[in-house]
Amino acid sequence: MKNHIKRNYNGEEIKSGEILVPIMYSDFAESCCTNQECVKTISVGGRQFKVMYVAVPKEIAKYARNSFNLAVNEQLGHYTVRNSVSVNKLEDVYELEMEASPSPEDEMMEKEEKHEITKLITDLIHQLIEQSPKHGFAALLLINNIKGKEFHEKMHLGHDAANTVRKQAEDFLRCGLVNIDINGIHSKKLKNTAYYREEAYHLLDVLLKMYNA
């Protein structure tokens, strides 16, 4: 079915070298979708899922599919997950699993793949921070499991405004950063913009050092 899609979710023609991958249909997907032919319902594990197909460069299609498979497996109950979209390890978002007794070759491949994925995620977070420091900071707070009152205080926003940003950042993480149009995210320049950017990069540095990236 997706092979008949000629234009991306935003109405742009699908470029050479891009591959269509599904993401869960969410409030964020609904808000940015202008091409309804990209919205489909698929059956997985006996359940129906509403999805939106997005075109991504073939180099990252594998990681986009892994992100979608993770979301499907969570909803099918194949493993226990937390009630938050935040994670203890960035690689968990992309379903990396360590073998019990890996060979030296497997360890090398695992290390190289982890490095590639970490670089990809880091680049995407950099893009998000530069496009919208507010959303980049909010996403990193969620990744670090900072929420509730502490989240509101660190965002320097009122309760309703902080909840709106939190929900938007949750949607970005739930869809997977490889699956969203980061350049299409609009954010007004605020008095706290410089603060958001500085704190976001600080959190990112701490996170990368934690995982020896």
Sine and cosine of phi, psi and omega as CSV:
sin_phi,cos_phi,sin_psi,cos_psi,sin_omega,cos_omega
0.00,0.00,-0.71,0.70,-0.06,-1.00
-0.92,0.40,-0.37,0.93,-0.01,-1.00
-0.92,0.40,-0.31,0.95,0.00,-1.00
-1.00,0.05,-0.13,0.99,0.01,-1.00
-0.96,0.27,0.82,-0.57,-0.06,-1.00
-0.97,-0.22,-0.39,0.92,-0.02,-1.00
-0.82,-0.57,0.47,-0.88,-0.02,-1.00
-0.95,0.30,0.12,-0.99,-0.06,-1.00
-0.85,0.52,-0.44,0.90,-0.02,-1.00
-1.00,-0.10,0.18,0.98,0.06,-1.00
1.00,-0.01,-0.15,0.99,-0.01,-1.00
-0.98,0.21,0.53,-0.85,0.04,-1.00
-0.90,0.43,0.63,-0.78,0.02,-1.00
-0.95,0.31,0.80,-0.60,-0.09,-1.00
-1.00,0.10,0.36,-0.93,0.09,-1.00
-0.89,0.46,0.69,-0.72,-0.02,-1.00
1.00,-0.02,-0.01,1.00,0.05,-1.00
-0.97,-0.22,0.53,-0.85,-0.02,-1.00
-0.81,-0.58,0.64,-0.76,0.02,-1.00
-0.99,0.14,0.77,-0.63,0.07,-1.00
-0.74,-0.68,0.48,-0.88,-0.01,-1.00
-1.00,0.05,0.52,-0.86,0.21,-0.98
-0.76,-0.65,0.39,-0.92,0.04,-1.00
-0.90,0.44,0.68,-0.73,0.02,-1.00
-0.97,0.24,0.87,-0.50,-0.08,-1.00
-0.74,-0.67,-0.01,-1.00,0.07,-1.00
-0.86,0.52,-0.64,0.77,0.01,-1.00
-0.91,0.41,-0.69,0.72,0.02,-1.00
-0.88,0.48,-0.67,0.74,-0.02,-1.00
-0.90,0.43,-0.61,0.79,-0.06,-1.00
-0.94,0.33,-0.45,0.89,-0.07,-1.00
-0.96,-0.29,-0.03,1.00,-0.05,-1.00
-1.00,0.04,0.85,-0.52,0.08,-1.00
-0.90,-0.43,0.02,1.00,-0.02,-1.00
-0.81,-0.58,0.99,-0.12,-0.11,-0.99
-0.93,0.38,-0.25,0.97,0.03,-1.00
-0.93,0.36,-0.25,0.97,0.04,-1.00
-0.99,0.11,-0.18,0.98,-0.01,-1.00
-1.00,-0.06,0.85,-0.53,-0.05,-1.00
-0.71,-0.71,0.23,-0.97,0.16,-0.99
-0.89,-0.45,0.82,-0.58,-0.02,-1.00
-0.87,-0.49,0.36,-0.93,0.00,-1.00
-0.93,-0.36,0.82,-0.57,0.04,-1.00
-0.68,-0.73,0.81,-0.59,0.05,-1.00
0.86,0.50,0.51,0.86,0.02,-1.00
0.99,0.15,0.11,0.99,0.02,-1.00
-0.87,-0.50,0.45,-0.89,0.02,-1.00
-0.99,-0.12,0.73,-0.69,0.02,-1.00
-0.80,-0.60,0.76,-0.65,0.10,-0.99
-1.00,0.08,0.82,-0.57,-0.08,-1.00
-0.75,-0.66,0.26,-0.96,0.14,-0.99
-0.81,-0.58,0.79,-0.61,0.03,-1.00
-0.99,0.11,0.74,-0.67,0.03,-1.00
-0.80,-0.59,0.52,-0.85,0.01,-1.00
-1.00,-0.03,0.81,-0.59,0.03,-1.00
-0.78,-0.62,0.41,-0.91,0.07,-1.00
-0.84,0.54,0.63,-0.77,-0.08,-1.00
-0.86,0.51,-0.40,0.92,-0.01,-1.00
-0.91,0.42,-0.45,0.89,-0.04,-1.00
-0.92,-0.39,0.12,0.99,-0.03,-1.00
-0.86,0.51,-0.61,0.79,-0.01,-1.00
-0.86,0.51,-0.69,0.72,-0.03,-1.00
-0.95,0.31,-0.55,0.84,0.05,-1.00
-0.91,0.41,-0.67,0.74,0.03,-1.00
-0.91,0.41,-0.65,0.76,0.02,-1.00
-0.87,0.49,-0.65,0.76,0.02,-1.00
-0.89,0.46,-0.67,0.74,0.02,-1.00
-0.92,0.39,-0.69,0.73,0.01,-1.00
-0.88,0.48,-0.59,0.81,0.04,-1.00
-0.88,0.47,-0.71,0.70,-0.01,-1.00
-0.89,0.45,-0.65,0.76,0.02,-1.00
-0.90,0.44,-0.74,0.67,-0.03,-1.00
-0.88,0.47,-0.58,0.81,0.05,-1.00
-0.88,0.47,-0.71,0.70,-0.05,-1.00
-0.95,0.30,-0.45,0.89,0.05,-1.00
-0.99,0.15,-0.14,0.99,0.03,-1.00
0.96,0.26,0.49,0.87,-0.01,-1.00
-0.96,0.28,-0.31,0.95,0.11,-0.99
-0.39,-0.92,0.33,-0.95,-0.05,-1.00
-0.98,0.20,0.71,-0.71,0.04,-1.00
-0.77,-0.64,0.34,-0.94,0.04,-1.00
-0.96,0.27,0.28,-0.96,0.02,-1.00
-0.98,0.21,-0.06,1.00,0.00,-1.00
-0.93,-0.36,0.43,-0.90,0.06,-1.00
-0.99,0.17,-0.14,0.99,0.03,-1.00
-0.93,0.36,0.37,-0.93,-0.07,-1.00
-0.71,-0.71,0.40,-0.92,0.07,-1.00
-0.99,0.11,-0.39,0.92,0.02,-1.00
-0.68,-0.74,0.73,-0.69,0.01,-1.00
-0.86,0.51,-0.59,0.81,-0.06,-1.00
-0.92,0.39,-0.36,0.93,0.03,-1.00
-0.87,0.49,-0.52,0.85,-0.02,-1.00
-0.89,0.46,-0.45,0.89,-0.07,-1.00
-0.94,-0.35,0.36,0.93,0.18,-0.98
0.87,0.49,0.61,0.79,0.10,-0.99
-0.98,0.21,0.72,-0.70,0.00,-1.00
-0.77,-0.64,0.73,-0.69,0.02,-1.00
-1.00,0.07,0.71,-0.71,0.06,-1.00
-0.97,0.23,0.42,-0.91,-0.05,-1.00
-0.91,0.42,-0.72,0.69,-0.03,-1.00
-0.72,-0.70,0.97,0.25,-0.07,-1.00
-0.95,0.30,0.54,-0.84,0.08,-1.00
-0.98,0.21,0.27,-0.96,0.05,-1.00
-0.83,0.56,-0.60,0.80,0.02,-1.00
-0.91,0.41,-0.67,0.74,0.02,-1.00
-0.90,0.43,-0.63,0.77,0.01,-1.00
-0.90,0.44,-0.64,0.76,0.01,-1.00
-0.91,0.41,-0.69,0.73,0.01,-1.00
-0.91,0.42,-0.64,0.77,0.02,-1.00
-0.88,0.47,-0.68,0.73,-0.01,-1.00
-0.90,0.43,-0.68,0.73,-0.01,-1.00
-0.91,0.41,-0.67,0.75,-0.01,-1.00
-0.92,0.40,-0.66,0.75,0.03,-1.00
-0.88,0.47,-0.65,0.76,0.02,-1.00
-0.90,0.45,-0.69,0.73,-0.01,-1.00
-0.89,0.45,-0.69,0.72,-0.03,-1.00
-0.93,0.37,-0.65,0.76,0.02,-1.00
-0.88,0.47,-0.67,0.74,0.03,-1.00
-0.89,0.45,-0.68,0.74,0.01,-1.00
-0.88,0.48,-0.75,0.66,-0.02,-1.00
-0.89,0.46,-0.67,0.74,0.00,-1.00
-0.88,0.48,-0.70,0.71,0.02,-1.00
-0.88,0.48,-0.66,0.75,0.00,-1.00
-0.92,0.40,-0.65,0.76,0.02,-1.00
-0.92,0.40,-0.63,0.78,0.09,-1.00
-0.84,0.54,-0.72,0.69,0.01,-1.00
-0.87,0.50,-0.68,0.73,-0.01,-1.00
-0.90,0.43,-0.67,0.74,0.00,-1.00
-0.89,0.45,-0.69,0.72,-0.03,-1.00
-0.94,0.35,-0.58,0.81,0.01,-1.00
-0.96,0.29,-0.68,0.73,0.00,-1.00
-0.51,-0.86,1.00,-0.03,0.00,-1.00
-0.80,0.60,-0.58,0.82,-0.01,-1.00
-0.88,0.47,-0.75,0.66,-0.02,-1.00
-0.95,0.31,-0.57,0.82,0.05,-1.00
-0.89,0.46,-0.70,0.72,0.03,-1.00
-0.90,0.43,-0.69,0.72,0.00,-1.00
-0.88,0.48,-0.68,0.74,0.01,-1.00
-0.89,0.45,-0.66,0.75,0.00,-1.00
-0.94,0.34,-0.55,0.84,0.10,-1.00
-0.89,0.46,-0.67,0.74,0.01,-1.00
-0.92,0.39,-0.66,0.76,0.03,-1.00
-0.86,0.51,-0.57,0.82,0.02,-1.00
-1.00,0.05,0.22,0.98,0.08,-1.00
0.88,0.48,0.54,0.84,0.07,-1.00
-0.99,-0.14,0.88,-0.47,-0.07,-1.00
-0.53,-0.85,-0.14,-0.99,0.03,-1.00
0.88,0.47,-0.62,-0.78,-0.06,-1.00
-0.87,0.49,-0.63,0.77,-0.01,-1.00
-0.90,0.44,-0.62,0.78,0.04,-1.00
-0.88,0.48,-0.74,0.67,-0.01,-1.00
-0.86,0.51,-0.69,0.72,-0.04,-1.00
-0.91,0.42,-0.68,0.74,-0.03,-1.00
-0.94,0.34,-0.48,0.88,0.02,-1.00
-0.98,0.18,-0.21,0.98,-0.02,-1.00
0.82,0.57,0.65,0.76,0.00,-1.00
-0.79,-0.61,0.35,-0.94,0.10,-1.00
-0.93,0.36,0.18,-0.98,-0.09,-1.00
-0.84,0.54,-0.77,0.63,-0.06,-1.00
-0.92,0.40,-0.70,0.72,-0.01,-1.00
-0.90,0.43,-0.65,0.76,0.01,-1.00
-0.91,0.42,-0.64,0.77,0.02,-1.00
-0.91,0.42,-0.59,0.81,0.03,-1.00
-0.90,0.43,-0.72,0.69,0.01,-1.00
-0.91,0.41,-0.64,0.76,0.02,-1.00
-0.87,0.49,-0.71,0.70,-0.01,-1.00
-0.89,0.45,-0.66,0.76,0.03,-1.00
-0.89,0.45,-0.69,0.73,0.00,-1.00
-0.91,0.41,-0.61,0.79,0.07,-1.00
-0.87,0.49,-0.66,0.75,0.03,-1.00
-0.89,0.46,-0.67,0.74,0.01,-1.00
-0.86,0.50,-0.72,0.70,-0.04,-1.00
-0.94,0.33,-0.59,0.80,0.00,-1.00
-0.92,0.39,-0.67,0.74,0.03,-1.00
-0.94,0.33,-0.52,0.85,-0.09,-1.00
0.99,-0.13,0.80,-0.60,-0.07,-1.00
-0.88,0.48,-0.45,0.89,0.02,-1.00
-0.94,0.34,-0.27,0.96,-0.10,-0.99
-0.98,-0.18,-0.09,1.00,-0.07,-1.00
-0.94,-0.35,0.40,-0.91,0.04,-1.00
-1.00,0.07,1.00,-0.01,-0.07,-1.00
-0.87,0.49,-0.62,0.79,-0.01,-1.00
-0.92,0.39,-0.28,0.96,0.01,-1.00
-1.00,0.02,-0.05,1.00,0.02,-1.00
-0.98,0.19,0.82,-0.57,-0.04,-1.00
-0.95,-0.30,0.73,-0.68,0.01,-1.00
-0.56,-0.83,0.80,-0.60,0.01,-1.00
-0.94,0.33,0.53,-0.85,0.07,-1.00
-0.96,0.29,0.84,-0.54,-0.05,-1.00
-0.91,-0.41,0.17,-0.99,0.01,-1.00
-0.90,0.44,-0.39,0.92,-0.01,-1.00
-0.99,-0.11,0.13,0.99,-0.07,-1.00
-0.84,0.54,-0.74,0.68,-0.01,-1.00
-0.89,0.46,-0.63,0.77,0.04,-1.00
-0.89,0.45,-0.71,0.71,0.00,-1.00
-0.87,0.50,-0.71,0.71,-0.04,-1.00
-0.89,0.45,-0.73,0.68,-0.03,-1.00
-0.89,0.46,-0.72,0.69,-0.02,-1.00
-0.94,0.35,-0.56,0.83,0.02,-1.00
-0.91,0.42,-0.72,0.70,0.01,-1.00
-0.92,0.40,-0.55,0.83,0.07,-1.00
-0.90,0.44,-0.72,0.69,0.02,-1.00
-0.89,0.46,-0.65,0.76,0.01,-1.00
-0.90,0.44,-0.68,0.74,0.03,-1.00
-0.88,0.47,-0.69,0.72,0.02,-1.00
-0.88,0.48,-0.68,0.73,-0.03,-1.00
-0.90,0.44,-0.69,0.73,-0.01,-1.00
-0.92,0.39,-0.64,0.77,0.03,-1.00
-0.91,0.41,-0.58,0.82,0.00,-1.00
-0.87,0.49,-0.62,0.78,-0.04,-1.00
-0.98,-0.21,0.28,0.96,0.08,-1.00
0.81,0.59,0.64,0.77,-0.01,-1.00
-0.97,0.26,0.00,0.00,0.00,0.00
